[in-house]
Amino acid sequence: MLPSLFRSEEEARPWSVPRAALYGAGIGLVAALVKTLGPFHAAEPALSLVLEICVAVGAFALLCAGAALLRNLMAQQLPDRSRRK
């Protein structure tokens, strides 16, 4: 397991990579909308705004899915300390 202050008696479940990607896409959408539609945005063509939003959504989705996948791989590779007792 990864280091954590929370200790649970039950087995650690793997994180859902598709769910992490969906949450990341939502975070990316909100971040891109705040950036492009915020009070300090410059007037740009609509296509570049849509492209910027799509890139942010994809980047955040990949980042969150990659983090979940890495966490799952590390949890499988590292020995479980609770079973040693």
Protein Blocks (a to p, Z undefined) as FASTA:
>chain_A
ZZdfbdcfbdcddddfklmmmmmmmmmmmmmmmmmmmmkbccddfklmmmmmmmmmmmmm
mmmmmmmmmmmmmmmmpccfklmZZ
